[in-house]
Amino acid sequence: MTTLGVGRETRRRLTSPRIAETVADELRRQIVDGELADGDLLPPQAVLVERFNVSLVSLREAMRILETEGLVSVRRGNQGGAIVHAPTKASAAYMLGLVLQSEHVLLDDLGSALRDLEPTCAALAAQRSDRAETIVPELRRLTTAMSENLGEGTAFTDLGRQFHDAIVRGCGNSTVKAVVGSLEALWSSHERRWAKRSAASGEYPKTAERKAVLKTHMTLTDAIEAGDPERARRIAARHLSDAQTYVLSGDAAQRIVATSTHDSVRARDWRP
């Protein structure tokens, strides 16, 4: 009798996680397929418990799974509930950052990867037959905005990071965009923190240096517009090598640190 009782208890312990994973799988599918849009509020717990025919314990475990994946954030109180977050390169960058941080990877290692990969994106963008209608206008818009914000260090950096992101998005290959875009997002989080610190301390690069960065962005845009992939590759490679030295100069041995993808309040339990 004792053995039988233990067996049943073991089955009960195993069942709940499996049910939670099934619920998480279905909600994840709905989020990825767009049936649940970014920013949507999931129905109340009671509704989901009835819809999936599961216990409250299993539902909360499913929420924890999705929360860990960055697909939902859970809030308590009168404004409580679970908010949907569509997968983005920022969320992918966060998970990647956690992996690299746990392995004590240095920021220069990430920079080296981008120095190899982003120039290829620039070359691919220059090869696109529709570049004049797609990527080039966006790059021109960003260089114009950078010119208008030469005196605002943090804004200048933010626009510069948008420019680099546009290069990656403009490569035309969805897989490359997802992978390299995640690396870009991870680097950008560090560069923006550097810009904020250096601007506050008065150590942000001088106007002449900012103008040099802007000129390089404009030259790179010209190469892409002209359909010259090798020139675009060379300019991008040289620019990345130069630009990364600013972020790395303060601490050559700094480690990668993952940054949360959104400011939503996270809770251990989902309660009404």
KEDOBA-452635 format. One record per residue (C-alpha): residue in three letters; x negated, y negated, z; residue number from 1. Coordinates in Angstrom, 3 decimals. Example, Ala and Ser with C-alpha at 12.3 -4.5 7.8 and 13.67 -1.06 7.14 Angstrom:
# KEDOBA-452635
ATOM,residu,X,Y,Z,num
ATOM,ALA,-12.300,4.500,7.800,1;
ATOM,SER,-13.670,1.060,7.140,2;
***
This chain:
# KEDOBA-452635
ATOM,residu,X,Y,Z,num
ATOM,MET,0.000,0.000,0.000,1;
ATOM,THR,-2.839,-2.361,0.865,2;
ATOM,THR,-4.548,-1.729,-2.455,3;
ATOM,LEU,-1.340,-2.376,-4.351,4;
ATOM,GLY,-0.829,-5.638,-2.468,5;
ATOM,VAL,-4.318,-6.835,-3.376,6;
ATOM,GLY,-3.681,-5.973,-7.002,7;
ATOM,ARG,-0.534,-8.056,-7.124,8;
ATOM,GLU,-2.253,-10.968,-5.414,9;
ATOM,THR,-5.073,-10.790,-7.943,10;
ATOM,ARG,-2.603,-10.833,-10.806,11;
ATOM,ARG,-0.889,-13.890,-9.336,12;
ATOM,ARG,-4.221,-15.689,-9.011,13;
ATOM,LEU,-5.086,-14.931,-12.637,14;
ATOM,THR,-1.690,-15.848,-14.022,15;
ATOM,SER,-1.598,-19.498,-12.960,16;
ATOM,PRO,-4.821,-20.556,-14.739,17;
ATOM,ARG,-3.733,-18.716,-17.875,18;
ATOM,ILE,-0.362,-20.470,-17.856,19;
ATOM,ALA,-2.071,-23.806,-17.246,20;
ATOM,GLU,-4.378,-23.206,-20.208,21;
ATOM,THR,-1.376,-22.355,-22.406,22;
ATOM,VAL,0.383,-25.577,-21.418,23;
ATOM,ALA,-2.831,-27.566,-21.945,24;
ATOM,ASP,-3.291,-25.932,-25.368,25;
ATOM,GLU,0.173,-26.998,-26.497,26;
ATOM,LEU,-0.127,-30.560,-25.214,27;
ATOM,ARG,-3.597,-30.818,-26.729,28;
ATOM,ARG,-2.217,-29.683,-30.087,29;
ATOM,GLN,0.500,-32.327,-29.933,30;
ATOM,ILE,-2.055,-35.034,-29.152,31;
ATOM,VAL,-4.474,-33.962,-31.889,32;
ATOM,ASP,-1.677,-33.616,-34.463,33;
ATOM,GLY,-0.327,-37.061,-33.587,34;
ATOM,GLU,2.988,-35.840,-32.222,35;
ATOM,LEU,1.938,-37.593,-29.026,36;
ATOM,ALA,0.418,-40.956,-29.904,37;
ATOM,ASP,-2.365,-42.824,-28.150,38;
ATOM,GLY,-0.880,-44.754,-25.247,39;
ATOM,ASP,2.263,-42.639,-24.990,40;
ATOM,LEU,3.479,-41.801,-21.500,41;
ATOM,LEU,4.180,-38.115,-21.014,42;
ATOM,PRO,7.612,-37.180,-19.635,43;
ATOM,PRO,7.958,-36.848,-15.838,44;
ATOM,GLN,6.660,-33.712,-14.150,45;
ATOM,ALA,10.135,-32.310,-13.614,46;
ATOM,VAL,10.906,-32.543,-17.335,47;
ATOM,LEU,7.655,-30.840,-18.346,48;
ATOM,VAL,8.067,-28.118,-15.718,49;
ATOM,GLU,11.476,-27.292,-17.176,50;
ATOM,ARG,10.341,-27.646,-20.782,51;
ATOM,PHE,7.421,-25.250,-20.369,52;
ATOM,ASN,9.163,-23.089,-17.750,53;
ATOM,VAL,6.123,-23.201,-15.453,54;
ATOM,SER,5.410,-24.017,-11.829,55;
ATOM,LEU,4.348,-27.459,-10.666,56;
ATOM,VAL,0.975,-26.007,-9.713,57;
ATOM,SER,0.390,-24.752,-13.265,58;
ATOM,LEU,1.483,-28.074,-14.753,59;
ATOM,ARG,-0.895,-30.046,-12.540,60;
ATOM,GLU,-3.741,-27.723,-13.453,61;
ATOM,ALA,-2.953,-28.269,-17.147,62;
ATOM,MET,-3.116,-32.029,-16.535,63;
ATOM,ARG,-6.510,-31.632,-14.879,64;
ATOM,ILE,-7.786,-29.755,-17.912,65;
ATOM,LEU,-6.626,-32.469,-20.296,66;
ATOM,GLU,-7.900,-35.184,-17.977,67;
ATOM,THR,-11.352,-33.614,-17.963,68;
ATOM,GLU,-11.274,-33.640,-21.760,69;
ATOM,GLY,-10.332,-37.327,-21.755,70;
ATOM,LEU,-7.005,-36.650,-23.498,71;
ATOM,VAL,-4.849,-37.958,-20.646,72;
ATOM,SER,-5.309,-40.177,-17.625,73;
ATOM,VAL,-3.102,-39.705,-14.591,74;
ATOM,ARG,-1.740,-42.507,-12.417,75;
ATOM,ARG,0.064,-42.545,-9.119,76;
ATOM,GLY,2.743,-44.822,-7.733,77;
ATOM,ASN,5.699,-46.548,-9.348,78;
ATOM,GLN,3.796,-46.851,-12.606,79;
ATOM,GLY,2.594,-43.258,-12.329,80;
ATOM,GLY,2.551,-40.562,-14.941,81;
ATOM,ALA,0.147,-39.260,-17.544,82;
ATOM,ILE,-0.969,-41.517,-20.388,83;
ATOM,VAL,-2.084,-39.984,-23.686,84;
ATOM,HIS,-5.502,-40.819,-25.141,85;
ATOM,ALA,-6.083,-39.798,-28.747,86;
ATOM,PRO,-9.527,-38.288,-29.421,87;
ATOM,THR,-12.052,-40.950,-30.384,88;
ATOM,LYS,-15.771,-41.143,-30.955,89;
ATOM,ALA,-15.965,-42.940,-27.609,90;
ATOM,SER,-14.472,-39.975,-25.769,91;
ATOM,ALA,-16.771,-37.635,-27.676,92;
ATOM,ALA,-19.691,-39.901,-26.796,93;
ATOM,TYR,-18.743,-39.707,-23.126,94;
ATOM,MET,-18.774,-35.914,-23.077,95;
ATOM,LEU,-21.995,-35.858,-25.100,96;
ATOM,GLY,-23.458,-38.401,-22.710,97;
ATOM,LEU,-22.615,-36.193,-19.734,98;
ATOM,VAL,-24.433,-33.278,-21.373,99;
ATOM,LEU,-27.518,-35.370,-22.161,100;
ATOM,GLN,-27.462,-37.016,-18.743,101;
ATOM,SER,-27.335,-33.608,-17.034,102;
ATOM,GLU,-30.370,-32.580,-19.067,103;
ATOM,HIS,-32.251,-35.770,-18.070,104;
ATOM,VAL,-32.636,-36.853,-21.700,105;
ATOM,LEU,-34.340,-40.220,-22.211,106;
ATOM,LEU,-32.634,-43.037,-24.083,107;
ATOM,ASP,-35.507,-43.132,-26.570,108;
ATOM,ASP,-34.557,-39.596,-27.600,109;
ATOM,LEU,-31.116,-40.874,-28.588,110;
ATOM,GLY,-32.726,-43.827,-30.348,111;
ATOM,SER,-34.956,-41.463,-32.308,112;
ATOM,ALA,-31.942,-39.474,-33.483,113;
ATOM,LEU,-30.254,-42.645,-34.712,114;
ATOM,ARG,-33.436,-43.773,-36.463,115;
ATOM,ASP,-33.249,-40.545,-38.467,116;
ATOM,LEU,-29.488,-40.406,-39.048,117;
ATOM,GLU,-28.176,-43.943,-39.484,118;
ATOM,PRO,-30.394,-44.787,-42.499,119;
ATOM,THR,-28.837,-41.778,-44.234,120;
ATOM,CYS,-25.403,-43.265,-43.540,121;
ATOM,ALA,-26.537,-46.546,-45.092,122;
ATOM,ALA,-27.754,-44.688,-48.187,123;
ATOM,LEU,-24.475,-42.773,-48.468,124;
ATOM,ALA,-22.509,-46.015,-48.151,125;
ATOM,ALA,-24.542,-47.495,-51.024,126;
ATOM,GLN,-23.623,-44.493,-53.186,127;
ATOM,ARG,-19.882,-44.912,-52.757,128;
ATOM,SER,-18.106,-45.952,-55.926,129;
ATOM,ASP,-15.514,-47.868,-53.899,130;
ATOM,ARG,-18.016,-49.671,-51.650,131;
ATOM,ALA,-17.031,-53.103,-52.999,132;
ATOM,GLU,-13.445,-52.582,-51.832,133;
ATOM,THR,-14.125,-50.709,-48.595,134;
ATOM,ILE,-17.312,-51.134,-46.601,135;
ATOM,VAL,-18.844,-54.287,-48.113,136;
ATOM,PRO,-16.004,-56.657,-47.141,137;
ATOM,GLU,-16.161,-55.391,-43.555,138;
ATOM,LEU,-19.935,-55.860,-43.408,139;
ATOM,ARG,-19.590,-59.388,-44.820,140;
ATOM,ARG,-16.928,-60.210,-42.254,141;
ATOM,LEU,-19.163,-59.035,-39.421,142;
ATOM,THR,-22.264,-60.893,-40.613,143;
ATOM,THR,-20.184,-64.063,-40.894,144;
ATOM,ALA,-18.932,-63.558,-37.332,145;
ATOM,MET,-22.494,-62.948,-36.135,146;
ATOM,SER,-23.565,-66.199,-37.757,147;
ATOM,GLU,-20.789,-68.016,-35.935,148;
ATOM,ASN,-21.844,-66.477,-32.605,149;
ATOM,LEU,-25.599,-66.979,-32.726,150;
ATOM,GLY,-25.430,-68.933,-29.486,151;
ATOM,GLU,-23.441,-66.296,-27.579,152;
ATOM,GLY,-25.767,-63.439,-26.717,153;
ATOM,THR,-23.311,-60.796,-25.582,154;
ATOM,ALA,-20.856,-61.589,-28.389,155;
ATOM,PHE,-23.702,-61.465,-30.917,156;
ATOM,THR,-24.751,-58.044,-29.646,157;
ATOM,ASP,-21.195,-56.752,-29.697,158;
ATOM,LEU,-20.738,-57.829,-33.300,159;
ATOM,GLY,-24.082,-56.293,-34.177,160;
ATOM,ARG,-22.960,-52.972,-32.726,161;
ATOM,GLN,-19.753,-53.241,-34.750,162;
ATOM,PHE,-21.901,-53.716,-37.842,163;
ATOM,HIS,-23.847,-50.531,-37.143,164;
ATOM,ASP,-20.619,-48.665,-36.466,165;
ATOM,ALA,-19.235,-49.909,-39.794,166;
ATOM,ILE,-22.318,-48.544,-41.571,167;
ATOM,VAL,-21.633,-45.101,-40.115,168;
ATOM,ARG,-17.906,-45.267,-40.847,169;
ATOM,GLY,-18.696,-46.356,-44.385,170;
ATOM,CYS,-20.787,-43.298,-45.239,171;
ATOM,GLY,-17.739,-41.506,-46.635,172;
ATOM,ASN,-18.297,-38.155,-44.899,173;
ATOM,SER,-15.841,-37.409,-42.098,174;
ATOM,THR,-18.121,-34.978,-40.252,175;
ATOM,VAL,-21.061,-37.368,-40.354,176;
ATOM,LYS,-18.796,-40.179,-39.147,177;
ATOM,ALA,-17.665,-38.118,-36.169,178;
ATOM,VAL,-21.117,-36.881,-35.151,179;
ATOM,VAL,-23.216,-39.976,-35.806,180;
ATOM,GLY,-20.356,-42.211,-34.656,181;
ATOM,SER,-20.471,-40.504,-31.250,182;
ATOM,LEU,-24.202,-41.159,-31.023,183;
ATOM,GLU,-23.632,-44.784,-32.035,184;
ATOM,ALA,-20.983,-45.226,-29.354,185;
ATOM,LEU,-23.302,-43.768,-26.725,186;
ATOM,TRP,-26.156,-46.063,-27.753,187;
ATOM,SER,-23.814,-49.059,-27.926,188;
ATOM,SER,-22.769,-48.621,-24.298,189;
ATOM,HIS,-26.426,-48.937,-23.271,190;
ATOM,GLU,-27.156,-51.842,-25.612,191;
ATOM,ARG,-24.146,-53.812,-24.373,192;
ATOM,ARG,-25.274,-53.340,-20.767,193;
ATOM,TRP,-28.754,-54.511,-21.768,194;
ATOM,ALA,-27.283,-57.594,-23.475,195;
ATOM,LYS,-25.236,-58.506,-20.417,196;
ATOM,ARG,-28.214,-58.154,-18.067,197;
ATOM,SER,-30.660,-60.001,-20.316,198;
ATOM,ALA,-28.216,-62.835,-20.995,199;
ATOM,ALA,-27.588,-63.251,-17.267,200;
ATOM,SER,-31.312,-63.341,-16.516,201;
ATOM,GLY,-32.172,-65.697,-19.393,202;
ATOM,GLU,-34.235,-63.013,-21.151,203;
ATOM,TYR,-31.961,-62.488,-24.137,204;
ATOM,PRO,-33.837,-62.833,-27.479,205;
ATOM,LYS,-34.243,-66.393,-28.698,206;
ATOM,THR,-32.289,-67.927,-31.567,207;
ATOM,ALA,-35.077,-67.298,-34.073,208;
ATOM,GLU,-35.000,-63.585,-33.270,209;
ATOM,ARG,-31.227,-63.490,-33.570,210;
ATOM,LYS,-31.450,-65.158,-36.972,211;
ATOM,ALA,-33.948,-62.492,-38.057,212;
ATOM,VAL,-31.505,-59.753,-37.040,213;
ATOM,LEU,-28.693,-61.492,-38.910,214;
ATOM,LYS,-30.838,-61.846,-42.022,215;
ATOM,THR,-31.639,-58.123,-41.952,216;
ATOM,HIS,-27.943,-57.268,-41.649,217;
ATOM,MET,-27.194,-59.481,-44.634,218;
ATOM,THR,-30.037,-57.937,-46.654,219;
ATOM,LEU,-28.813,-54.451,-45.837,220;
ATOM,THR,-25.310,-55.438,-46.915,221;
ATOM,ASP,-26.746,-56.718,-50.207,222;
ATOM,ALA,-28.506,-53.383,-50.817,223;
ATOM,ILE,-25.313,-51.431,-50.159,224;
ATOM,GLU,-23.288,-53.738,-52.407,225;
ATOM,ALA,-25.908,-53.371,-55.166,226;
ATOM,GLY,-25.634,-49.584,-54.942,227;
ATOM,ASP,-29.314,-49.119,-54.041,228;
ATOM,PRO,-29.369,-46.189,-51.563,229;
ATOM,GLU,-33.143,-45.974,-51.134,230;
ATOM,ARG,-33.481,-49.679,-50.396,231;
ATOM,ALA,-30.572,-49.465,-47.976,232;
ATOM,ARG,-32.244,-46.503,-46.266,233;
ATOM,ARG,-35.578,-48.315,-45.900,234;
ATOM,ILE,-34.034,-51.513,-44.553,235;
ATOM,ALA,-31.900,-49.609,-42.048,236;
ATOM,ALA,-34.835,-47.514,-40.827,237;
ATOM,ARG,-37.102,-50.524,-40.330,238;
ATOM,HIS,-34.343,-52.521,-38.655,239;
ATOM,LEU,-33.444,-49.764,-36.191,240;
ATOM,SER,-37.070,-49.299,-35.219,241;
ATOM,ASP,-37.402,-53.024,-34.514,242;
ATOM,ALA,-34.039,-53.567,-32.844,243;
ATOM,GLN,-34.258,-50.647,-30.437,244;
ATOM,THR,-37.431,-52.006,-28.878,245;
ATOM,TYR,-35.389,-54.715,-27.125,246;
ATOM,VAL,-33.220,-52.195,-25.304,247;
ATOM,LEU,-36.102,-49.861,-24.529,248;
ATOM,SER,-38.658,-52.501,-23.522,249;
ATOM,GLY,-37.349,-52.954,-19.985,250;
ATOM,ASP,-37.828,-49.297,-19.082,251;
ATOM,ALA,-39.360,-46.919,-21.602,252;
ATOM,ALA,-38.427,-43.935,-19.418,253;
ATOM,GLN,-34.775,-44.840,-18.848,254;
ATOM,ARG,-32.360,-41.936,-19.019,255;
ATOM,ILE,-29.097,-41.686,-20.887,256;
ATOM,VAL,-26.117,-42.477,-18.664,257;
ATOM,ALA,-22.588,-41.524,-19.706,258;
ATOM,THR,-19.977,-44.269,-19.519,259;
ATOM,SER,-16.272,-43.600,-19.046,260;
ATOM,THR,-14.221,-44.195,-22.172,261;
ATOM,HIS,-11.353,-46.115,-20.548,262;
ATOM,ASP,-10.510,-47.917,-17.332,263;
ATOM,SER,-7.435,-45.917,-16.464,264;
ATOM,VAL,-7.032,-44.968,-12.829,265;
ATOM,ARG,-7.737,-41.275,-12.371,266;
ATOM,ALA,-6.076,-39.202,-9.674,267;
ATOM,ARG,-6.752,-35.714,-8.375,268;
ATOM,ASP,-3.070,-34.856,-8.354,269;
ATOM,TRP,-0.185,-35.990,-10.502,270;
ATOM,ARG,2.604,-37.049,-8.200,271;
ATOM,PRO,5.846,-38.975,-8.855,272;
***
